[in-house]
Amino acid sequence: RALPNAHILIVSVIRAPQKRAAGLLEQVDQVNQALRALAGSIPKVSYADINPAMETPVGEPIMECYVQDKLHLTHEGYRRMISVLKPQVEQEWKETDASRP
């Protein structure tokens, strides 16, 4: 209510190798599916799936994106995440600016 013109960007849960090893991918995918549906049901809310940027074309993790714990991101992982988020945030800003009187 305090910021009625704010746009919200929901970012996907990362399908990290540690989550794969723990058998949690199905749960992660279900959460991401619910987040995508939520974003699609609310005006000014968008969803960004960053996982394709950190996976091979067949859906395997790109290991250089993760530190030794296989959960947290390396510089390369953050670079790939930003490559997805930056264009989407810039588009949201343009749409916000265009809607201002």
N, CA and C atoms as an extended XYZ file, in Angstrom:
303
Properties=species:S:1:pos:R:3:atomname:S:1:resname:S:1:resid:I:1 pbc="F F F"
N         0.815       -1.197        0.000 N   ARG     1
C         0.000        0.000        0.000 CA  ARG     1
C         0.856        1.257        0.000 C   ARG     1
N         2.013        1.201        0.634 N   ALA     2
C         2.876        2.375        0.716 CA  ALA     2
C         3.486        2.721       -0.634 C   ALA     2
N         3.644        1.748       -1.509 N   LEU     3
C         4.255        1.961       -2.827 CA  LEU     3
C         3.371        1.333       -3.906 C   LEU     3
N         2.217        1.913       -4.170 N   PRO     4
C         1.273        1.285       -5.102 CA  PRO     4
C         1.781        1.184       -6.539 C   PRO     4
N         2.774        1.954       -6.921 N   ASN     5
C         3.300        1.882       -8.286 CA  ASN     5
C         4.557        1.026       -8.409 C   ASN     5
N         4.943        0.405       -7.305 N   ALA     6
C         6.147       -0.425       -7.326 CA  ALA     6
C         5.928       -1.674       -8.168 C   ALA     6
N         6.976       -2.070       -8.880 N   HIS     7
C         6.985       -3.330       -9.614 CA  HIS     7
C         7.832       -4.313       -8.813 C   HIS     7
N         7.408       -5.566       -8.796 N   ILE     8
C         8.112       -6.593       -8.038 CA  ILE     8
C         8.611       -7.655       -9.004 C   ILE     8
N         9.856       -8.050       -8.832 N   LEU     9
C        10.447       -9.106       -9.636 CA  LEU     9
C        10.779      -10.270       -8.713 C   LEU     9
N        10.093      -11.389       -8.915 N   ILE    10
C        10.356      -12.601       -8.135 CA  ILE    10
C        11.404      -13.406       -8.894 C   ILE    10
N        12.470      -13.781       -8.207 N   VAL    11
C        13.560      -14.534       -8.818 CA  VAL    11
C        13.427      -16.010       -8.420 C   VAL    11
N        13.621      -16.873       -9.385 N   SER    12
C        13.492      -18.315       -9.157 CA  SER    12
C        14.452      -18.820       -8.083 C   SER    12
N        14.067      -19.925       -7.477 N   VAL    13
C        14.950      -20.653       -6.580 CA  VAL    13
C        15.978      -21.354       -7.469 C   VAL    13
N        17.233      -21.295       -7.080 N   ILE    14
C        18.302      -21.876       -7.890 CA  ILE    14
C        18.322      -23.401       -7.744 C   ILE    14
N        18.454      -24.080       -8.883 N   ARG    15
C        18.531      -25.547       -8.933 CA  ARG    15
C        19.994      -25.984       -8.748 C   ARG    15
N        20.564      -25.620       -7.634 N   ALA    16
C        21.988      -25.857       -7.357 CA  ALA    16
C        22.309      -27.346       -7.253 C   ALA    16
N        23.558      -27.711       -7.568 N   PRO    17
C        23.974      -29.109       -7.468 CA  PRO    17
C        23.752      -29.716       -6.076 C   PRO    17
N        23.911      -28.938       -5.036 N   GLN    18
C        23.700      -29.438       -3.670 CA  GLN    18
C        22.238      -29.865       -3.493 C   GLN    18
N        21.318      -29.113       -4.066 N   LYS    19
C        19.891      -29.462       -3.974 CA  LYS    19
C        19.599      -30.719       -4.788 C   LYS    19
N        20.282      -30.864       -5.914 N   ARG    20
C        20.138      -32.085       -6.722 CA  ARG    20
C        20.596      -33.298       -5.919 C   ARG    20
N        21.763      -33.192       -5.300 N   ALA    21
C        22.320      -34.306       -4.528 CA  ALA    21
C        21.419      -34.676       -3.345 C   ALA    21
N        20.721      -33.698       -2.791 N   ALA    22
C        19.827      -33.938       -1.655 CA  ALA    22
C        18.444      -34.421       -2.093 C   ALA    22
N        18.244      -34.553       -3.413 N   GLY    23
C        16.953      -35.017       -3.915 CA  GLY    23
C        15.841      -33.987       -3.823 C   GLY    23
N        16.206      -32.720       -3.895 N   LEU    24
C        15.226      -31.643       -3.714 CA  LEU    24
C        14.779      -30.964       -5.007 C   LEU    24
N        15.228      -31.455       -6.158 N   LEU    25
C        14.890      -30.754       -7.408 CA  LEU    25
C        13.397      -30.705       -7.680 C   LEU    25
N        12.685      -31.764       -7.391 N   GLU    26
C        11.241      -31.758       -7.622 CA  GLU    26
C        10.568      -30.666       -6.783 C   GLU    26
N        10.994      -30.534       -5.537 N   GLN    27
C        10.436      -29.487       -4.671 CA  GLN    27
C        10.811      -28.094       -5.188 C   GLN    27
N        12.061      -27.921       -5.598 N   VAL    28
C        12.507      -26.635       -6.140 CA  VAL    28
C        11.674      -26.285       -7.377 C   VAL    28
N        11.475      -27.261       -8.253 N   ASP    29
C        10.691      -27.012       -9.462 CA  ASP    29
C         9.235      -26.672       -9.132 C   ASP    29
N         8.671      -27.312       -8.125 N   GLN    30
C         7.301      -27.005       -7.707 CA  GLN    30
C         7.199      -25.587       -7.147 C   GLN    30
N         8.171      -25.203       -6.346 N   VAL    31
C         8.185      -23.836       -5.800 CA  VAL    31
C         8.302      -22.834       -6.944 C   VAL    31
N         9.206      -23.089       -7.883 N   ASN    32
C         9.370      -22.163       -9.005 CA  ASN    32
C         8.106      -22.079       -9.848 C   ASN    32
N         7.441      -23.196      -10.050 N   GLN    33
C         6.185      -23.192      -10.803 CA  GLN    33
C         5.132      -22.347      -10.075 C   GLN    33
N         5.065      -22.472       -8.763 N   ALA    34
C         4.113      -21.681       -7.967 CA  ALA    34
C         4.477      -20.198       -7.995 C   ALA    34
N         5.765      -19.885       -7.943 N   LEU    35
C         6.190      -18.481       -8.013 CA  LEU    35
C         5.842      -17.873       -9.362 C   LEU    35
N         6.045      -18.643      -10.443 N   ARG    36
C         5.700      -18.162      -11.781 CA  ARG    36
C         4.198      -17.892      -11.875 C   ARG    36
N         3.387      -18.809      -11.342 N   ALA    37
C         1.927      -18.634      -11.355 CA  ALA    37
C         1.511      -17.429      -10.520 C   ALA    37
N         2.117      -17.261       -9.364 N   LEU    38
C         1.816      -16.110       -8.512 CA  LEU    38
C         2.117      -14.810       -9.242 C   LEU    38
N         3.291      -14.746       -9.847 N   ALA    39
C         3.668      -13.529      -10.572 CA  ALA    39
C         2.695      -13.248      -11.708 C   ALA    39
N         2.234      -14.290      -12.369 N   GLY    40
C         1.299      -14.107      -13.477 CA  GLY    40
C        -0.093      -13.696      -13.052 C   GLY    40
N        -0.385      -13.816      -11.774 N   SER    41
C        -1.727      -13.505      -11.285 CA  SER    41
C        -1.849      -12.129      -10.636 C   SER    41
N        -0.733      -11.425      -10.516 N   ILE    42
C        -0.746      -10.138       -9.827 CA  ILE    42
C        -0.163       -9.067      -10.745 C   ILE    42
N        -0.898       -7.978      -10.958 N   PRO    43
C        -0.351       -6.894      -11.780 CA  PRO    43
C         0.942       -6.341      -11.173 C   PRO    43
N         1.854       -5.965      -12.045 N   LYS    44
C         3.140       -5.367      -11.670 CA  LYS    44
C         4.073       -6.333      -10.937 C   LYS    44
N         3.801       -7.629      -11.078 N   VAL    45
C         4.694       -8.640      -10.519 CA  VAL    45
C         5.173       -9.518      -11.665 C   VAL    45
N         6.488       -9.695      -11.769 N   SER    46
C         7.089      -10.509      -12.819 CA  SER    46
C         7.934      -11.605      -12.192 C   SER    46
N         8.237      -12.605      -13.000 N   TYR    47
C         9.037      -13.749      -12.563 CA  TYR    47
C        10.251      -13.860      -13.469 C   TYR    47
N        11.409      -14.099      -12.877 N   ALA    48
C        12.638      -14.292      -13.651 CA  ALA    48
C        13.221      -15.659      -13.303 C   ALA    48
N        13.354      -16.508      -14.311 N   ASP    49
C        13.969      -17.818      -14.114 CA  ASP    49
C        15.443      -17.714      -14.480 C   ASP    49
N        16.291      -17.782      -13.486 N   ILE    50
C        17.725      -17.652      -13.714 CA  ILE    50
C        18.401      -18.993      -13.964 C   ILE    50
N        17.672      -20.082      -13.785 N   ASN    51
C        18.277      -21.403      -13.896 CA  ASN    51
C        18.843      -21.730      -15.269 C   ASN    51
N        18.170      -21.427      -16.364 N   PRO    52
C        18.759      -21.766      -17.664 CA  PRO    52
C        20.150      -21.163      -17.887 C   PRO    52
N        20.427      -20.035      -17.282 N   ALA    53
C        21.738      -19.403      -17.444 CA  ALA    53
C        22.836      -20.161      -16.701 C   ALA    53
N        22.452      -21.030      -15.766 N   MET    54
C        23.440      -21.759      -14.971 CA  MET    54
C        23.380      -23.260      -15.213 C   MET    54
N        22.733      -23.627      -16.328 N   GLU    55
C        22.628      -25.035      -16.685 CA  GLU    55
C        23.039      -25.233      -18.148 C   GLU    55
N        23.465      -26.453      -18.455 N   THR    56
C        23.770      -26.808      -19.837 CA  THR    56
C        22.456      -26.933      -20.605 C   THR    56
N        22.514      -27.045      -21.927 N   PRO    57
C        21.275      -27.219      -22.696 CA  PRO    57
C        20.441      -28.438      -22.289 C   PRO    57
N        21.064      -29.448      -21.690 N   VAL    58
C        20.302      -30.623      -21.242 CA  VAL    58
C        19.912      -30.547      -19.768 C   VAL    58
N        20.153      -29.390      -19.134 N   GLY    59
C        19.701      -29.173      -17.767 CA  GLY    59
C        20.654      -29.570      -16.670 C   GLY    59
N        21.890      -29.862      -17.012 N   GLU    60
C        22.896      -30.176      -15.992 CA  GLU    60
C        23.520      -28.876      -15.479 C   GLU    60
N        23.914      -28.835      -14.210 N   PRO    61
C        24.502      -27.603      -13.678 CA  PRO    61
C        25.872      -27.315      -14.303 C   PRO    61
N        26.143      -26.052      -14.498 N   ILE    62
C        27.470      -25.613      -14.922 CA  ILE    62
C        28.253      -25.390      -13.633 C   ILE    62
N        29.168      -26.301      -13.353 N   MET    63
C        29.822      -26.330      -12.042 CA  MET    63
C        30.661      -25.092      -11.753 C   MET    63
N        31.151      -24.401      -12.768 N   GLU    64
C        31.947      -23.202      -12.514 CA  GLU    64
C        31.095      -22.078      -11.919 C   GLU    64
N        29.794      -22.269      -11.874 N   CYS    65
C        28.901      -21.268      -11.276 CA  CYS    65
C        28.807      -21.394       -9.755 C   CYS    65
N        29.355      -22.472       -9.198 N   TYR    66
C        29.170      -22.763       -7.774 CA  TYR    66
C        30.501      -22.918       -7.046 C   TYR    66
N        30.527      -22.458       -5.797 N   VAL    67
C        31.708      -22.663       -4.959 CA  VAL    67
C        31.726      -24.110       -4.497 C   VAL    67
N        32.689      -24.465       -3.678 N   GLN    68
C        32.919      -25.849       -3.273 CA  GLN    68
C        31.700      -26.502       -2.614 C   GLN    68
N        30.869      -25.732       -1.924 N   ASP    69
C        29.696      -26.330       -1.266 CA  ASP    69
C        28.591      -26.690       -2.249 C   ASP    69
N        28.745      -26.316       -3.500 N   LYS    70
C        27.805      -26.620       -4.587 CA  LYS    70
C        26.417      -26.025       -4.352 C   LYS    70
N        26.370      -24.983       -3.545 N   LEU    71
C        25.116      -24.294       -3.259 CA  LEU    71
C        25.237      -22.805       -3.567 C   LEU    71
N        26.292      -22.193       -3.069 N   HIS    72
C        26.482      -20.755       -3.245 CA  HIS    72
C        27.197      -20.461       -4.561 C   HIS    72
N        26.972      -19.261       -5.064 N   LEU    73
C        27.473      -18.903       -6.393 CA  LEU    73
C        28.890      -18.337       -6.368 C   LEU    73
N        29.597      -18.599       -7.448 N   THR    74
C        30.892      -17.978       -7.707 CA  THR    74
C        30.651      -16.665       -8.445 C   THR    74
N        31.734      -15.968       -8.735 N   HIS    75
C        31.622      -14.754       -9.539 CA  HIS    75
C        30.943      -15.071      -10.871 C   HIS    75
N        31.314      -16.179      -11.482 N   GLU    76
C        30.707      -16.582      -12.759 CA  GLU    76
C        29.211      -16.848      -12.599 C   GLU    76
N        28.820      -17.468      -11.502 N   GLY    77
C        27.403      -17.707      -11.250 CA  GLY    77
C        26.627      -16.403      -11.132 C   GLY    77
N        27.180      -15.452      -10.394 N   TYR    78
C        26.525      -14.145      -10.265 CA  TYR    78
C        26.506      -13.405      -11.605 C   TYR    78
N        27.570      -13.544      -12.387 N   ARG    79
C        27.596      -12.897      -13.695 CA  ARG    79
C        26.463      -13.439      -14.574 C   ARG    79
N        26.282      -14.741      -14.546 N   ARG    80
C        25.221      -15.357      -15.346 CA  ARG    80
C        23.840      -14.954      -14.831 C   ARG    80
N        23.693      -14.886      -13.510 N   MET    81
C        22.417      -14.471      -12.944 CA  MET    81
C        22.094      -13.040      -13.365 C   MET    81
N        23.076      -12.167      -13.289 N   ILE    82
C        22.883      -10.774      -13.681 CA  ILE    82
C        22.537      -10.658      -15.160 C   ILE    82
N        23.096      -11.556      -15.985 N   SER    83
C        22.799      -11.502      -17.422 CA  SER    83
C        21.321      -11.740      -17.699 C   SER    83
N        20.634      -12.412      -16.798 N   VAL    84
C        19.195      -12.630      -16.924 CA  VAL    84
C        18.419      -11.486      -16.272 C   VAL    84
N        18.851      -11.089      -15.075 N   LEU    85
C        18.088      -10.106      -14.303 CA  LEU    85
C        18.190       -8.687      -14.849 C   LEU    85
N        19.369       -8.286      -15.292 N   LYS    86
C        19.566       -6.899      -15.726 CA  LYS    86
C        18.605       -6.493      -16.853 C   LYS    86
N        18.490       -7.275      -17.935 N   PRO    87
C        17.554       -6.866      -18.987 CA  PRO    87
C        16.098       -6.799      -18.514 C   PRO    87
N        15.735       -7.707      -17.619 N   GLN    88
C        14.363       -7.702      -17.133 CA  GLN    88
C        14.106       -6.485      -16.240 C   GLN    88
N        15.048       -6.155      -15.381 N   VAL    89
C        14.901       -4.969      -14.529 CA  VAL    89
C        14.866       -3.709      -15.389 C   VAL    89
N        15.732       -3.630      -16.381 N   GLU    90
C        15.731       -2.469      -17.276 CA  GLU    90
C        14.394       -2.331      -17.992 C   GLU    90
N        13.810       -3.449      -18.432 N   GLN    91
C        12.498       -3.406      -19.094 CA  GLN    91
C        11.427       -2.920      -18.128 C   GLN    91
N        11.466       -3.395      -16.893 N   GLU    92
C        10.489       -2.945      -15.893 CA  GLU    92
C        10.612       -1.442      -15.658 C   GLU    92
N        11.849       -0.935      -15.600 N   TRP    93
C        12.051        0.504      -15.416 CA  TRP    93
C        11.465        1.283      -16.580 C   TRP    93
N        11.685        0.806      -17.797 N   LYS    94
C        11.139        1.490      -18.973 CA  LYS    94
C         9.623        1.538      -18.917 C   LYS    94
N         9.022        0.411      -18.560 N   GLU    95
C         7.557        0.368      -18.467 CA  GLU    95
C         7.036        1.275      -17.367 C   GLU    95
N         7.741        1.343      -16.250 N   THR    96
C         7.357        2.231      -15.156 CA  THR    96
C         7.462        3.688      -15.585 C   THR    96
N         8.570        4.041      -16.241 N   ASP    97
C         8.749        5.412      -16.714 CA  ASP    97
C         7.683        5.782      -17.739 C   ASP    97
N         7.347        4.855      -18.618 N   ALA    98
C         6.355        5.130      -19.652 CA  ALA    98
C         4.952        5.329      -19.087 C   ALA    98
N         4.678        4.720      -17.934 N   SER    99
C         3.355        4.842      -17.337 CA  SER    99
C         3.186        6.065      -16.442 C   SER    99
N         4.284        6.777      -16.208 N   ARG   100
C         4.200        7.986      -15.374 CA  ARG   100
C         3.628        9.143      -16.178 C   ARG   100
N         2.839        9.972      -15.499 N   PRO   101
C         2.252       11.130      -16.206 CA  PRO   101
C         3.283       12.175      -16.567 C   PRO   101
